[in-house]
Amino acid sequence: MRAQGHGMAMTSTQSDEEAQHFWRALGYKDAGSFDIDIPGYEQPPELIMLKDLRLI
């Protein structure tokens, strides 16, 4: 993505998934989260993660 001119990457994962540790190991930082608490659609918080591609 950096080669295509992008300066930042964003991903997300649910807080109860192991993937958050994978993304952090790759240098992604927590940038926030949101909850879906509508009855019948509830799920664990979604973590938003960002990585500054200019630093690599």
CHARMM internal coordinates of N, CA and C (Angstrom, degrees):
IC EDIT
DIST 1 N 1 CA 1.4373
DIST 1 CA 1 C 1.5273
ANGL 1 N 1 CA 1 C 110.95
DIST 1 C 2 N 1.2940
ANGL 1 CA 1 C 2 N 115.79
DIHE 1 N 1 CA 1 C 2 N -36.21
DIST 2 N 2 CA 1.4628
ANGL 1 C 2 N 2 CA 118.77
DIHE 1 CA 1 C 2 N 2 CA 178.76
DIST 2 CA 2 C 1.5249
ANGL 2 N 2 CA 2 C 110.39
DIHE 1 C 2 N 2 CA 2 C -62.21
DIST 2 C 3 N 1.3247
ANGL 2 CA 2 C 3 N 116.53
DIHE 2 N 2 CA 2 C 3 N -39.98
DIST 3 N 3 CA 1.4648
ANGL 2 C 3 N 3 CA 121.15
DIHE 2 CA 2 C 3 N 3 CA 179.56
DIST 3 CA 3 C 1.5278
ANGL 3 N 3 CA 3 C 111.72
DIHE 2 C 3 N 3 CA 3 C -62.68
DIST 3 C 4 N 1.3237
ANGL 3 CA 3 C 4 N 116.64
DIHE 3 N 3 CA 3 C 4 N -22.67
DIST 4 N 4 CA 1.4613
ANGL 3 C 4 N 4 CA 121.29
DIHE 3 CA 3 C 4 N 4 CA 178.72
DIST 4 CA 4 C 1.5209
ANGL 4 N 4 CA 4 C 111.93
DIHE 3 C 4 N 4 CA 4 C -90.68
DIST 4 C 5 N 1.3220
ANGL 4 CA 4 C 5 N 117.10
DIHE 4 N 4 CA 4 C 5 N 4.97
DIST 5 N 5 CA 1.4483
ANGL 4 C 5 N 5 CA 121.65
DIHE 4 CA 4 C 5 N 5 CA 175.43
DIST 5 CA 5 C 1.5166
ANGL 5 N 5 CA 5 C 115.85
DIHE 4 C 5 N 5 CA 5 C 95.35
DIST 5 C 6 N 1.3172
ANGL 5 CA 5 C 6 N 117.94
DIHE 5 N 5 CA 5 C 6 N 6.30
DIST 6 N 6 CA 1.4588
ANGL 5 C 6 N 6 CA 120.70
DIHE 5 CA 5 C 6 N 6 CA 179.12
DIST 6 CA 6 C 1.5263
ANGL 6 N 6 CA 6 C 110.12
DIHE 5 C 6 N 6 CA 6 C -81.53
DIST 6 C 7 N 1.3207
ANGL 6 CA 6 C 7 N 116.80
DIHE 6 N 6 CA 6 C 7 N 138.21
DIST 7 N 7 CA 1.4519
ANGL 6 C 7 N 7 CA 121.15
DIHE 6 CA 6 C 7 N 7 CA -178.85
DIST 7 CA 7 C 1.5153
ANGL 7 N 7 CA 7 C 113.95
DIHE 6 C 7 N 7 CA 7 C -100.71
DIST 7 C 8 N 1.3399
ANGL 7 CA 7 C 8 N 116.22
DIHE 7 N 7 CA 7 C 8 N -11.07
DIST 8 N 8 CA 1.4509
ANGL 7 C 8 N 8 CA 119.86
DIHE 7 CA 7 C 8 N 8 CA -176.59
DIST 8 CA 8 C 1.5222
ANGL 8 N 8 CA 8 C 108.80
DIHE 7 C 8 N 8 CA 8 C -148.01
DIST 8 C 9 N 1.3394
ANGL 8 CA 8 C 9 N 115.31
DIHE 8 N 8 CA 8 C 9 N 148.37
DIST 9 N 9 CA 1.4626
ANGL 8 C 9 N 9 CA 121.25
DIHE 8 CA 8 C 9 N 9 CA 174.97
DIST 9 CA 9 C 1.5190
ANGL 9 N 9 CA 9 C 108.06
DIHE 8 C 9 N 9 CA 9 C -123.40
DIST 9 C 10 N 1.3285
ANGL 9 CA 9 C 10 N 116.20
DIHE 9 N 9 CA 9 C 10 N 146.53
DIST 10 N 10 CA 1.4563
ANGL 9 C 10 N 10 CA 121.43
DIHE 9 CA 9 C 10 N 10 CA 179.08
DIST 10 CA 10 C 1.5216
ANGL 10 N 10 CA 10 C 108.84
DIHE 9 C 10 N 10 CA 10 C -131.46
DIST 10 C 11 N 1.3187
ANGL 10 CA 10 C 11 N 115.22
DIHE 10 N 10 CA 10 C 11 N 140.98
DIST 11 N 11 CA 1.4580
ANGL 10 C 11 N 11 CA 121.20
DIHE 10 CA 10 C 11 N 11 CA 174.13
DIST 11 CA 11 C 1.5215
ANGL 11 N 11 CA 11 C 107.88
DIHE 10 C 11 N 11 CA 11 C -143.01
DIST 11 C 12 N 1.3095
ANGL 11 CA 11 C 12 N 115.95
DIHE 11 N 11 CA 11 C 12 N 171.74
DIST 12 N 12 CA 1.4603
ANGL 11 C 12 N 12 CA 119.73
DIHE 11 CA 11 C 12 N 12 CA 176.06
DIST 12 CA 12 C 1.5197
ANGL 12 N 12 CA 12 C 109.28
DIHE 11 C 12 N 12 CA 12 C -145.41
DIST 12 C 13 N 1.3172
ANGL 12 CA 12 C 13 N 114.82
DIHE 12 N 12 CA 12 C 13 N 156.17
DIST 13 N 13 CA 1.4589
ANGL 12 C 13 N 13 CA 122.15
DIHE 12 CA 12 C 13 N 13 CA 178.29
DIST 13 CA 13 C 1.5201
ANGL 13 N 13 CA 13 C 108.29
DIHE 12 C 13 N 13 CA 13 C -154.64
DIST 13 C 14 N 1.3018
ANGL 13 CA 13 C 14 N 116.83
DIHE 13 N 13 CA 13 C 14 N 153.09
DIST 14 N 14 CA 1.4561
ANGL 13 C 14 N 14 CA 119.00
DIHE 13 CA 13 C 14 N 14 CA 177.38
DIST 14 CA 14 C 1.5227
ANGL 14 N 14 CA 14 C 109.92
DIHE 13 C 14 N 14 CA 14 C -73.26
DIST 14 C 15 N 1.3238
ANGL 14 CA 14 C 15 N 115.80
DIHE 14 N 14 CA 14 C 15 N 148.28
DIST 15 N 15 CA 1.4614
ANGL 14 C 15 N 15 CA 120.99
DIHE 14 CA 14 C 15 N 15 CA -175.26
DIST 15 CA 15 C 1.5267
ANGL 15 N 15 CA 15 C 113.51
DIHE 14 C 15 N 15 CA 15 C -65.99
DIST 15 C 16 N 1.3126
ANGL 15 CA 15 C 16 N 117.69
DIHE 15 N 15 CA 15 C 16 N -18.51
DIST 16 N 16 CA 1.4679
ANGL 15 C 16 N 16 CA 120.11
DIHE 15 CA 15 C 16 N 16 CA 179.86
DIST 16 CA 16 C 1.5250
ANGL 16 N 16 CA 16 C 112.67
DIHE 15 C 16 N 16 CA 16 C -95.28
DIST 16 C 17 N 1.3226
ANGL 16 CA 16 C 17 N 117.81
DIHE 16 N 16 CA 16 C 17 N 7.69
DIST 17 N 17 CA 1.4654
ANGL 16 C 17 N 17 CA 121.62
DIHE 16 CA 16 C 17 N 17 CA 179.95
DIST 17 CA 17 C 1.5322
ANGL 17 N 17 CA 17 C 110.54
DIHE 16 C 17 N 17 CA 17 C -100.44
DIST 17 C 18 N 1.3105
ANGL 17 CA 17 C 18 N 116.36
DIHE 17 N 17 CA 17 C 18 N 150.28
DIST 18 N 18 CA 1.4656
ANGL 17 C 18 N 18 CA 121.83
DIHE 17 CA 17 C 18 N 18 CA 178.06
DIST 18 CA 18 C 1.5269
ANGL 18 N 18 CA 18 C 112.37
DIHE 17 C 18 N 18 CA 18 C -72.47
DIST 18 C 19 N 1.3316
ANGL 18 CA 18 C 19 N 117.83
DIHE 18 N 18 CA 18 C 19 N -16.59
DIST 19 N 19 CA 1.4655
ANGL 18 C 19 N 19 CA 121.41
DIHE 18 CA 18 C 19 N 19 CA -176.98
DIST 19 CA 19 C 1.5214
ANGL 19 N 19 CA 19 C 112.55
DIHE 18 C 19 N 19 CA 19 C -58.41
DIST 19 C 20 N 1.3338
ANGL 19 CA 19 C 20 N 118.04
DIHE 19 N 19 CA 19 C 20 N -27.52
DIST 20 N 20 CA 1.4623
ANGL 19 C 20 N 20 CA 119.56
DIHE 19 CA 19 C 20 N 20 CA -179.78
DIST 20 CA 20 C 1.5284
ANGL 20 N 20 CA 20 C 111.06
DIHE 19 C 20 N 20 CA 20 C -59.03
DIST 20 C 21 N 1.3144
ANGL 20 CA 20 C 21 N 117.49
DIHE 20 N 20 CA 20 C 21 N -34.97
DIST 21 N 21 CA 1.4661
ANGL 20 C 21 N 21 CA 121.43
DIHE 20 CA 20 C 21 N 21 CA 179.55
DIST 21 CA 21 C 1.5276
ANGL 21 N 21 CA 21 C 110.66
DIHE 20 C 21 N 21 CA 21 C -70.69
DIST 21 C 22 N 1.3167
ANGL 21 CA 21 C 22 N 116.48
DIHE 21 N 21 CA 21 C 22 N -36.62
DIST 22 N 22 CA 1.4665
ANGL 21 C 22 N 22 CA 121.96
DIHE 21 CA 21 C 22 N 22 CA 176.07
DIST 22 CA 22 C 1.5250
ANGL 22 N 22 CA 22 C 110.16
DIHE 21 C 22 N 22 CA 22 C -60.57
DIST 22 C 23 N 1.3486
ANGL 22 CA 22 C 23 N 116.79
DIHE 22 N 22 CA 22 C 23 N -49.46
DIST 23 N 23 CA 1.4582
ANGL 22 C 23 N 23 CA 120.48
DIHE 22 CA 22 C 23 N 23 CA -177.97
DIST 23 CA 23 C 1.5273
ANGL 23 N 23 CA 23 C 111.41
DIHE 22 C 23 N 23 CA 23 C -64.63
DIST 23 C 24 N 1.3222
ANGL 23 CA 23 C 24 N 117.10
DIHE 23 N 23 CA 23 C 24 N -39.66
DIST 24 N 24 CA 1.4716
ANGL 23 C 24 N 24 CA 119.36
DIHE 23 CA 23 C 24 N 24 CA 178.10
DIST 24 CA 24 C 1.5319
ANGL 24 N 24 CA 24 C 110.89
DIHE 23 C 24 N 24 CA 24 C -64.25
DIST 24 C 25 N 1.3283
ANGL 24 CA 24 C 25 N 117.20
DIHE 24 N 24 CA 24 C 25 N -38.26
DIST 25 N 25 CA 1.4642
ANGL 24 C 25 N 25 CA 121.21
DIHE 24 CA 24 C 25 N 25 CA 178.15
DIST 25 CA 25 C 1.5290
ANGL 25 N 25 CA 25 C 111.09
DIHE 24 C 25 N 25 CA 25 C -63.30
DIST 25 C 26 N 1.3239
ANGL 25 CA 25 C 26 N 117.13
DIHE 25 N 25 CA 25 C 26 N -26.03
DIST 26 N 26 CA 1.4615
ANGL 25 C 26 N 26 CA 121.72
DIHE 25 CA 25 C 26 N 26 CA 178.36
DIST 26 CA 26 C 1.5285
ANGL 26 N 26 CA 26 C 112.42
DIHE 25 C 26 N 26 CA 26 C -88.45
DIST 26 C 27 N 1.3349
ANGL 26 CA 26 C 27 N 116.72
DIHE 26 N 26 CA 26 C 27 N 3.27
DIST 27 N 27 CA 1.4568
ANGL 26 C 27 N 27 CA 120.69
DIHE 26 CA 26 C 27 N 27 CA 175.76
DIST 27 CA 27 C 1.5181
ANGL 27 N 27 CA 27 C 115.69
DIHE 26 C 27 N 27 CA 27 C 98.78
DIST 27 C 28 N 1.3096
ANGL 27 CA 27 C 28 N 118.44
DIHE 27 N 27 CA 27 C 28 N 6.08
DIST 28 N 28 CA 1.4617
ANGL 27 C 28 N 28 CA 120.98
DIHE 27 CA 27 C 28 N 28 CA 177.00
DIST 28 CA 28 C 1.5244
ANGL 28 N 28 CA 28 C 109.65
DIHE 27 C 28 N 28 CA 28 C -75.76
DIST 28 C 29 N 1.3216
ANGL 28 CA 28 C 29 N 116.31
DIHE 28 N 28 CA 28 C 29 N 145.45
DIST 29 N 29 CA 1.4656
ANGL 28 C 29 N 29 CA 122.65
DIHE 28 CA 28 C 29 N 29 CA -179.56
DIST 29 CA 29 C 1.5264
ANGL 29 N 29 CA 29 C 109.49
DIHE 28 C 29 N 29 CA 29 C -116.77
DIST 29 C 30 N 1.3223
ANGL 29 CA 29 C 30 N 115.69
DIHE 29 N 29 CA 29 C 30 N 145.91
DIST 30 N 30 CA 1.4587
ANGL 29 C 30 N 30 CA 120.49
DIHE 29 CA 29 C 30 N 30 CA 177.09
DIST 30 CA 30 C 1.5276
ANGL 30 N 30 CA 30 C 109.41
DIHE 29 C 30 N 30 CA 30 C -64.97
DIST 30 C 31 N 1.3214
ANGL 30 CA 30 C 31 N 116.03
DIHE 30 N 30 CA 30 C 31 N 134.69
DIST 31 N 31 CA 1.4578
ANGL 30 C 31 N 31 CA 120.82
DIHE 30 CA 30 C 31 N 31 CA -179.17
DIST 31 CA 31 C 1.5227
ANGL 31 N 31 CA 31 C 112.12
DIHE 30 C 31 N 31 CA 31 C -123.90
DIST 31 C 32 N 1.3056
ANGL 31 CA 31 C 32 N 117.30
DIHE 31 N 31 CA 31 C 32 N -1.46
DIST 32 N 32 CA 1.4539
ANGL 31 C 32 N 32 CA 120.32
DIHE 31 CA 31 C 32 N 32 CA 179.38
DIST 32 CA 32 C 1.5148
ANGL 32 N 32 CA 32 C 110.63
DIHE 31 C 32 N 32 CA 32 C 146.66
DIST 32 C 33 N 1.3080
ANGL 32 CA 32 C 33 N 115.02
DIHE 32 N 32 CA 32 C 33 N -175.12
DIST 33 N 33 CA 1.4550
ANGL 32 C 33 N 33 CA 120.37
DIHE 32 CA 32 C 33 N 33 CA 179.23
DIST 33 CA 33 C 1.5166
ANGL 33 N 33 CA 33 C 109.12
DIHE 32 C 33 N 33 CA 33 C -158.50
DIST 33 C 34 N 1.3056
ANGL 33 CA 33 C 34 N 115.47
DIHE 33 N 33 CA 33 C 34 N 166.81
DIST 34 N 34 CA 1.4578
ANGL 33 C 34 N 34 CA 119.66
DIHE 33 CA 33 C 34 N 34 CA 172.32
DIST 34 CA 34 C 1.5127
ANGL 34 N 34 CA 34 C 108.86
DIHE 33 C 34 N 34 CA 34 C -144.99
DIST 34 C 35 N 1.3225
ANGL 34 CA 34 C 35 N 114.49
DIHE 34 N 34 CA 34 C 35 N 154.41
DIST 35 N 35 CA 1.4599
ANGL 34 C 35 N 35 CA 121.98
DIHE 34 CA 34 C 35 N 35 CA -179.23
DIST 35 CA 35 C 1.5199
ANGL 35 N 35 CA 35 C 109.65
DIHE 34 C 35 N 35 CA 35 C -112.15
DIST 35 C 36 N 1.3110
ANGL 35 CA 35 C 36 N 115.48
DIHE 35 N 35 CA 35 C 36 N 141.70
DIST 36 N 36 CA 1.4597
ANGL 35 C 36 N 36 CA 121.68
DIHE 35 CA 35 C 36 N 36 CA 169.62
DIST 36 CA 36 C 1.5184
ANGL 36 N 36 CA 36 C 105.53
DIHE 35 C 36 N 36 CA 36 C -111.95
DIST 36 C 37 N 1.3260
ANGL 36 CA 36 C 37 N 114.89
DIHE 36 N 36 CA 36 C 37 N 108.45
DIST 37 N 37 CA 1.4622
ANGL 36 C 37 N 37 CA 119.32
DIHE 36 CA 36 C 37 N 37 CA -175.78
DIST 37 CA 37 C 1.5314
ANGL 37 N 37 CA 37 C 112.28
DIHE 36 C 37 N 37 CA 37 C -121.80
DIST 37 C 38 N 1.3057
ANGL 37 CA 37 C 38 N 116.20
DIHE 37 N 37 CA 37 C 38 N 23.41
DIST 38 N 38 CA 1.4582
ANGL 37 C 38 N 38 CA 120.67
DIHE 37 CA 37 C 38 N 38 CA 176.79
DIST 38 CA 38 C 1.5229
ANGL 38 N 38 CA 38 C 108.09
DIHE 37 C 38 N 38 CA 38 C -71.23
DIST 38 C 39 N 1.3287
ANGL 38 CA 38 C 39 N 117.69
DIHE 38 N 38 CA 38 C 39 N 127.99
DIST 39 N 39 CA 1.4677
ANGL 38 C 39 N 39 CA 119.60
DIHE 38 CA 38 C 39 N 39 CA -178.89
DIST 39 CA 39 C 1.5300
ANGL 39 N 39 CA 39 C 112.44
DIHE 38 C 39 N 39 CA 39 C -51.74
DIST 39 C 40 N 1.3106
ANGL 39 CA 39 C 40 N 114.30
DIHE 39 N 39 CA 39 C 40 N 129.37
DIST 40 N 40 CA 1.4555
ANGL 39 C 40 N 40 CA 120.98
DIHE 39 CA 39 C 40 N 40 CA -178.13
DIST 40 CA 40 C 1.5232
ANGL 40 N 40 CA 40 C 113.96
DIHE 39 C 40 N 40 CA 40 C 91.73
DIST 40 C 41 N 1.3340
ANGL 40 CA 40 C 41 N 117.10
DIHE 40 N 40 CA 40 C 41 N -13.88
DIST 41 N 41 CA 1.4692
ANGL 40 C 41 N 41 CA 121.92
DIHE 40 CA 40 C 41 N 41 CA -179.92
DIST 41 CA 41 C 1.5236
ANGL 41 N 41 CA 41 C 111.85
DIHE 40 C 41 N 41 CA 41 C -124.03
DIST 41 C 42 N 1.3351
ANGL 41 CA 41 C 42 N 117.65
DIHE 41 N 41 CA 41 C 42 N 10.77
DIST 42 N 42 CA 1.4574
ANGL 41 C 42 N 42 CA 121.31
DIHE 41 CA 41 C 42 N 42 CA -176.57
DIST 42 CA 42 C 1.5263
ANGL 42 N 42 CA 42 C 110.77
DIHE 41 C 42 N 42 CA 42 C -57.90
DIST 42 C 43 N 1.3178
ANGL 42 CA 42 C 43 N 115.07
DIHE 42 N 42 CA 42 C 43 N 144.74
DIST 43 N 43 CA 1.4581
ANGL 42 C 43 N 43 CA 121.51
DIHE 42 CA 42 C 43 N 43 CA 174.37
DIST 43 CA 43 C 1.5229
ANGL 43 N 43 CA 43 C 108.87
DIHE 42 C 43 N 43 CA 43 C -156.89
DIST 43 C 44 N 1.3274
ANGL 43 CA 43 C 44 N 117.00
DIHE 43 N 43 CA 43 C 44 N 164.86
DIST 44 N 44 CA 1.4717
ANGL 43 C 44 N 44 CA 119.59
DIHE 43 CA 43 C 44 N 44 CA 178.40
DIST 44 CA 44 C 1.5323
ANGL 44 N 44 CA 44 C 110.40
DIHE 43 C 44 N 44 CA 44 C -60.97
DIST 44 C 45 N 1.3216
ANGL 44 CA 44 C 45 N 117.18
DIHE 44 N 44 CA 44 C 45 N 157.66
DIST 45 N 45 CA 1.4719
ANGL 44 C 45 N 45 CA 119.93
DIHE 44 CA 44 C 45 N 45 CA 178.44
DIST 45 CA 45 C 1.5231
ANGL 45 N 45 CA 45 C 111.67
DIHE 44 C 45 N 45 CA 45 C -55.17
DIST 45 C 46 N 1.3195
ANGL 45 CA 45 C 46 N 115.73
DIHE 45 N 45 CA 45 C 46 N 143.56
DIST 46 N 46 CA 1.4618
ANGL 45 C 46 N 46 CA 122.86
DIHE 45 CA 45 C 46 N 46 CA 176.34
DIST 46 CA 46 C 1.5227
ANGL 46 N 46 CA 46 C 107.59
DIHE 45 C 46 N 46 CA 46 C -95.43
DIST 46 C 47 N 1.3268
ANGL 46 CA 46 C 47 N 116.65
DIHE 46 N 46 CA 46 C 47 N 123.78
DIST 47 N 47 CA 1.4664
ANGL 46 C 47 N 47 CA 122.02
DIHE 46 CA 46 C 47 N 47 CA 179.75
DIST 47 CA 47 C 1.5186
ANGL 47 N 47 CA 47 C 109.46
DIHE 46 C 47 N 47 CA 47 C -91.36
DIST 47 C 48 N 1.3173
ANGL 47 CA 47 C 48 N 117.10
DIHE 47 N 47 CA 47 C 48 N 132.01
DIST 48 N 48 CA 1.4615
ANGL 47 C 48 N 48 CA 123.13
DIHE 47 CA 47 C 48 N 48 CA 175.03
DIST 48 CA 48 C 1.5226
ANGL 48 N 48 CA 48 C 106.85
DIHE 47 C 48 N 48 CA 48 C -99.03
DIST 48 C 49 N 1.3249
ANGL 48 CA 48 C 49 N 116.75
DIHE 48 N 48 CA 48 C 49 N 130.60
DIST 49 N 49 CA 1.4661
ANGL 48 C 49 N 49 CA 121.26
DIHE 48 CA 48 C 49 N 49 CA -177.40
DIST 49 CA 49 C 1.5260
ANGL 49 N 49 CA 49 C 109.61
DIHE 48 C 49 N 49 CA 49 C -129.79
DIST 49 C 50 N 1.3404
ANGL 49 CA 49 C 50 N 115.42
DIHE 49 N 49 CA 49 C 50 N 138.29
DIST 50 N 50 CA 1.4578
ANGL 49 C 50 N 50 CA 122.39
DIHE 49 CA 49 C 50 N 50 CA -177.85
DIST 50 CA 50 C 1.5243
ANGL 50 N 50 CA 50 C 111.16
DIHE 49 C 50 N 50 CA 50 C -124.06
DIST 50 C 51 N 1.3319
ANGL 50 CA 50 C 51 N 114.50
DIHE 50 N 50 CA 50 C 51 N 152.58
DIST 51 N 51 CA 1.4607
ANGL 50 C 51 N 51 CA 120.28
DIHE 50 CA 50 C 51 N 51 CA 174.77
DIST 51 CA 51 C 1.5216
ANGL 51 N 51 CA 51 C 108.80
DIHE 50 C 51 N 51 CA 51 C -137.41
DIST 51 C 52 N 1.3253
ANGL 51 CA 51 C 52 N 116.00
DIHE 51 N 51 CA 51 C 52 N 129.98
DIST 52 N 52 CA 1.4626
ANGL 51 C 52 N 52 CA 122.06
DIHE 51 CA 51 C 52 N 52 CA 177.36
DIST 52 CA 52 C 1.5316
ANGL 52 N 52 CA 52 C 107.67
DIHE 51 C 52 N 52 CA 52 C -81.86
DIST 52 C 53 N 1.3170
ANGL 52 CA 52 C 53 N 117.11
DIHE 52 N 52 CA 52 C 53 N 108.92
DIST 53 N 53 CA 1.4561
ANGL 52 C 53 N 53 CA 121.03
DIHE 52 CA 52 C 53 N 53 CA -176.94
DIST 53 CA 53 C 1.5262
ANGL 53 N 53 CA 53 C 112.31
DIHE 52 C 53 N 53 CA 53 C -77.05
DIST 53 C 54 N 1.3214
ANGL 53 CA 53 C 54 N 116.66
DIHE 53 N 53 CA 53 C 54 N -12.52
DIST 54 N 54 CA 1.4785
ANGL 53 C 54 N 54 CA 119.46
DIHE 53 CA 53 C 54 N 54 CA 178.97
DIST 54 CA 54 C 1.5214
ANGL 54 N 54 CA 54 C 111.00
DIHE 53 C 54 N 54 CA 54 C -72.17
DIST 54 C 55 N 1.3262
ANGL 54 CA 54 C 55 N 117.80
DIHE 54 N 54 CA 54 C 55 N -17.24
DIST 55 N 55 CA 1.4614
ANGL 54 C 55 N 55 CA 122.10
DIHE 54 CA 54 C 55 N 55 CA -176.19
DIST 55 CA 55 C 1.5243
ANGL 55 N 55 CA 55 C 113.53
DIHE 54 C 55 N 55 CA 55 C -88.83
DIST 55 C 56 N 1.3195
ANGL 55 CA 55 C 56 N 116.94
DIHE 55 N 55 CA 55 C 56 N -4.45
DIST 56 N 56 CA 1.4608
ANGL 55 C 56 N 56 CA 118.80
DIHE 55 CA 55 C 56 N 56 CA -177.92
DIST 56 CA 56 C 1.5174
ANGL 56 N 56 CA 56 C 111.43
DIHE 55 C 56 N 56 CA 56 C -105.41
END
COOR INIT
IC SEED 1 N 1 CA 1 C
IC BUILD
